Amino acid sequence: MRLLVGLVLGTAGLGWGTSCGPEILGPLCQQLNENAILFFGTVVEHAPPMQGRWSRLAVKEIFRGLPAGTTEVILFPGSWTGLTVGESYLLTADPWRNYNSKPWTWDRLKLWWKIERHWPEGVRLQSWDCNYLREGVRVPQEDWDYAREVRDGKARRRIYGRVSAVGRLWPGGGRWPKLPGATVRIHGKSKTWSATTDANGLYSMENVEPGQYWVEAEKRGYTSIGSNPEFEVKSQGCGFGPIALTAAGRIEGRVGGSNGLAAAGATVSYRYEDSSVGGEIGSTTTNEKGEFVFDDAPSGNLMLEARPPNSAEPYSTMGVRLGLNEVRKGIVFRLAPTPFKRILTVRVRWPDGRPAAGVEVFGETHGSFAGRLTSGADGIAKLPVYSGHVYSILASVKVDGKWTGAGARVEPQTTSVDLVLVKAPSQSR
């Protein structure tokens, strides 16, 4: 099944993504079907109610498949992607499959009378399931380079990827630490190549023949987690082979409550101390003695986080530095006493200043959510939060069927916060 690829261009910059997992699917050069249409356009209109799902796009740049001089297209997505009017996308699609090839039935005639006869004329395109739409992440320059290589008939065939040092695999490379100096073997039908990762953990093999390939990597002190990428390189495409290796580090310890007794059933997780690197690496619960164990732990400065059993209280934390394949035993983790709660006054308003009633308000700190409340007729919600913690305070509500909201960072000493929603009902009619 062919894919719709949407690369978002918003005020924050270029972004791309997919509801099926951008890291799983790989970059544009691996996902672009050889016969698919490829263009860049801006959404200028959505289908009115009762006319089905279509979007009108003004075509800004054609890379393949559209006649020269095409200025707009009508896109019928196979699954709804949330394309936004005014935003721009790099898209792949197929020509519209005309219903004329299907026999007329009474149900189809009713559908035509109710919906299809209102569809606009023009160049009609269709997309498929597994739609790309990853907002807030910048589009890799390589995707734009590849689109223009396709336009110029100079698309390279290559195999490339990144080797990461963590016991979890996110094929896109994600934000995990990169492994320089790893040996990568690229296996084809009749030949095997070797490459070495650079300082950023990247490897590449250019000018490969079309066909099936699989990739593996190794480095002293690390082992494979048994997930070797397999893919097909097309005549004008690439193979994207990210790999994750894991170290054999181990962390053993016990968690005690603020009273010193074993905290059975406590939640313990760990991540890198540097929050810009990856996310949660592992999570477990303590046994009846309050003990926990993490195997296959990577080296580096790690942050342990623990929370009491069945509790929404914020985490207690402890830093641990782990060497490559080091075994650390006897770590004693003491949960902090339950912090006092205080009341934070949250005032929610529409853009014109009117109080916004019926808006859901909640707070988040270190993975712990404060109770959800609904703003009253005066737009105010009295939100209980833990003392001494920085919170993200959020408000959200549906306006004409779509979510809108507002958010703010609140310091421990803050007693009240004002949130102004992005959109009001009167603005969307």
N, C-alpha and C positions, 0 to 999 in steps of 0.2 A: 504494500500500500504506500503510495507516495505521500510526501509530507509537505505541510505548509510551514515555511520558515519565516518567522517574523522577527525582525531586528528593530528594536524600538529606538526612536530618536526623540528624546524629550528635552526638557529644559536643563536636566542634570547631565546630559550627554548621551552618548550612544549606548544602547543596551541590547541584549538578545536573550532568548530563553525558550523553554518549552514546558508544557504541562506534564510531559512524560519524563522529564529530567534531562536538562541540557548536557550534563556531564555524561549521562548514559548514551545519548545519541551521538555526541561528538560534533565537530565543526561542520560548517557549510560544505566544504569540499568533499566530505565523506557522505553527506546526506542528500546532496543534490542529485535528483534523478537525471539521467542523461538526456531525456526528452522534455524535461520540465521547463516551463517559462520562468525567467528570472528578471525581476525589475525592482525599482525603488519608487515608492509613491507615498502620497499623503492622503489620509482619510478625510474626505470632505462631506460625506453624508452617510447616514445609516437608513435602513429600510424603515418606513413609517409603520405604525401598528397594522397588523393584519396583512402585511405584504411579505411575510417570510423573513429570512435572514439574508441580507446582502449589504454590502458596503460599497460606496462609490469612492474610487481613489483617483486622484490626479497623478498621472505618471510623470516622474521627474527624471528618471534615467532608465534606459532599457539595456539589459545585458544579454538577453537571449529570448527568442520566441515570439516577441510582439513585432508587428509591422512598424517600420520606421515612421515616425510622426504620430504615433498613438499618444493621445493626450490624457485619456482617462479609461478606466476599466470598471466593470461591475464584478465584484468578488462574492461568490457564494461559498462560505466556509463549510467544510464537512462537520466540524464541531465548533461551537461558538468560542471565539478567542478573546473577546473583550477588546477588540480594536477600538481605539479612541479617536474621535473626530479631532482633527488638528495635529495629530501625531503622525510621524513618518515611519515606514517599515520597509525593510528589504525582504521581498517575498518570493517564494516559488509557488507555482500553481500550474494547473492543466487547463486546456480549453474546455469550455462548458459542454457537457454531454447533453445534446438536445433531446428533449422528451419526445420529439416526433418519431424517434425510432421505436417508441413503446406503443402498444395498442391502446386505443382510446377505450376507457371504461367510464361507467357512470360516476364513480368516485373521482376519477381523474378529471372528468369534465367539471365537476363541482369545484375541485381544487383550482382548476384553471380559471373558472368564473370568479372565484372568491379571491385568489391570490395572484396566480401567474400572469393573468392578463394585465396586471398593474406593474409588472416588472419593467424597468427602463430598458430601452434599446441601447445597443452599443456592444463593445467587446466584452463578452461574458467569460469569466474564468471561474474555476472551482478549485478548492483546496480539499485536503483530506484530514483524517484524524491525527492525533498526536501533535497538536499545533505548538509551534514555538511562540512564546511570549514571556520573556524573562525581563521584567522591568527592574531598573535600578542597577544593572550590571553593564559595564561598558562593552560595546562590541569590539572583539579583537580586530586589530587592523588586518590580520591575515584574511578575514572573511571578505572585507572590502577589496583587498588585493586579489583574492581568488575570483570574485565577481567580475572584476575588470580583466583578469586573465581570460576568463570564459568569453567575455565580449570580444577580446582581441584575438581569440583563437590560440592563446599561448598558455593554457592551463597546464600546470606542472603535475606530474604523477610523482608522489612521494609518500614515504611512511615516516611518521614522526610521533613524538609523545614526550612524556615526562615521567621520571621515576621519583616516587615520593617515599619518604621514610616515616611510615606510620602503619599500624596494624589494621587499617581500614582502607578500602579502595573507593575513591571517588574518581571515575575515569577522566574527568576534566582536569585533574590535577588539584583543583580546589586551592585551599590555603595551607595545605600541609607542608612541612619542611621538605625541601628538595634534596635529592641524593646526587652530588657530583661524583664522578669517577666510577659509576656503576657500568658494568658490561651488559650490553643489550644484544641479543641475538634475534635476527629477523629471519624467519623460516618461510621460504617459498616452496613451490612444488618441486623444484629440482636444485635449489641452491639455498645456502644460508649465508647471511652477512652478519658482521659484527660492528658495533658502534659503541662509543664511550660517551656517557653523559657529561655535559659541560658544567660550569659553575652553578648554573640554575637547574641542574637535573634534566636538561633537555637533550634529546638525540634526534637525528634526522638522517634519512637515506633518500637521495634524490634520484629521479629518472628510473624508477622501477617499472617493470612490465606489468600490465594489467593481470589480475588473477587473485587467488586466495593466499592469505598469509596469516601467520600467528607469531607472536612476539613473547620473549621471556627475558628476564633480567636477573643479575646476581651481583653481589658485592660482599666482600669479606665481613663477617660479623652480622650479616642479615640473611633472612630466609624469605622465600616467596610465600605468599598467602594462598597460592594455588589458583589464582585467577589470571590466566594469560590471555590477553586480547586476541581475538580472531576477527578478521574482516576481509572484505573484497575491495581491491583497488580497481576502480573503473578507468575507462580510457581517458577521461578528463577529470580525475578525482584524486583522492588521497586515502590513506589508511591512518587512523588516529589510534595509537596504542599506548595509553597511559598505564603505568604499572605501579603497584604499591608493594614494597618489601617491608618486613617487620623484624624488629629486634626481639631478643629473648629475655628482656628485662622482666623483673618481678617485684611487686610491691605487696608486702604483707603487714597487717596492722590490726588494731582493734579500736573501736569507738566507745567512749564512755560518755554518759550523760553528765549534766552539770552537777549531779549528786555523786559522781564518781562510779556509779554502778554501770555494768555493761549495757550498751544500747542495742538490744536485739532488734532487728528489722529496720535499722537506720539505712537511709539511702546514701551511698558513697559513689561519687563519680570523680573523674579527673580529666584535665585538659592541659594544654600548654599555658604557662604563666603569661606569655605574650598573647593577648586576646586577638591580635591580628593574624595569628597562625592557627588555622583549622578551627575546630569546635570541640565538643565533647568527644573524647577518645573511647572511654569505657565507663560503665556504670554497673553497680551491684548493690545487694543488700547484705547487711551483717547477719551472721548466724546467731544462735541463742547465747553465745559468749561474747557477742559484739565484734566478732572477727570478720575481716574482709581480705580478699586476695585479688590482685590484678596480674594476669600473665600477659606475655607478649607486649610488654610496655616499652615504648621508645625511649631513647636517651634525651636529656635536656632538662630545662627548668620546668617542672610540672606543678600544677596546682590541684590539690585534693579539695573536694567540696563535700560536706556531709550535712544531712538534714535529719531531724528526729523522725521516728516512725510515724507514718500517717499524718504528717504535719505539712502545713503550708508556710511554715516559718522560713525566713531566709537561711541560706547556707552558712555554716561555719567553714572556714578555709584554712589550709596549711600548705606551705610551699615545700617541695621536695626536689632536690637535684639528683637525677639518675644518670649514671654513666652507661655506656653501651653494654648491654647484656648484664648489667649489675643487678644483684638480688638484694633488696632492702627489706630487712625484717624488723619487727619490734617497734613499728611506728605506733605511737599512742595518740589518738585523736580525741580531744575533749570538746564536746559540744558546748557552745556558749549558752548561758542562761537565756530563757525566753525573753526577748526584748519587750519593753512596755509599748503599748499602742497609744497613738494619739489620733486626733481628728484633723484631717486636711479638708478644708473647704474648697470645693471645685465649682466654679461658676462657668456654665456653658452658654454661649451666645451664638446666634445666627450672624452672618456677615454684616447685616444692617444694625446690629447691636441689640436686637430683641432677645430676651431670655429664651433658651431652647429647652423645652420640656420634653420628657420621655426619651432622653438620650442616655444610652448605656455608658457608664463611667467606671473605669477600673485602673489599678496601678500594678506595676511590675518592678521587682528588684531581685537581681541574682537568680532569676528563674522562678521566683515566688510571686504569685498574683494576690493582690489585695482583693477583698470582697467586691463583687460587681454590684453597683447601685444604679438606679435610674434617676435622672435629674427631675426635680419637681417643677411645679408651675412657674416658679421663680428662676428656673434654670440651675438650681443649686443642688449639689450632692455632697453629703457629709461622709467622706471616705475614711475608714479606719486604716491607718498604716503603722508600720513598726517604727519606733523612734530610732534615730541614729543611722537611717539608711537613705541613700539616694534612690528616688523612684522615677520611673517613666509613667506619667499620668496620661491616659488615653480616653478619648470619647468617640463613640461611633453610633451612627443612626442611618437608616435607609431613607433616601430621598428619591421619590419616583422610581423605586425599585432598585436603586444603586446605592452602595455604601458611600458615605462621606464621613469625615471625622476631623479630629485635631489631636495634637499631643504636645507635651511639654516635659522637660526635665525639672525635677523638683529636688532641691537640696534639703538636708535634714532639718535645717532651721526654718524652712518655709512653712507658713501656716495656711496660705490660700493661693490659688492659682486660677487664672482666667484662660479659658479655651474658646477660640473662635472657630466655628465649623467652616469647612471649605465652601460648602454649597447650601443654599436655602431652597425650600420648596418653591418659593415665588420666582427664583431665578431659573428654574428648570422647566417651567411651563411655557 
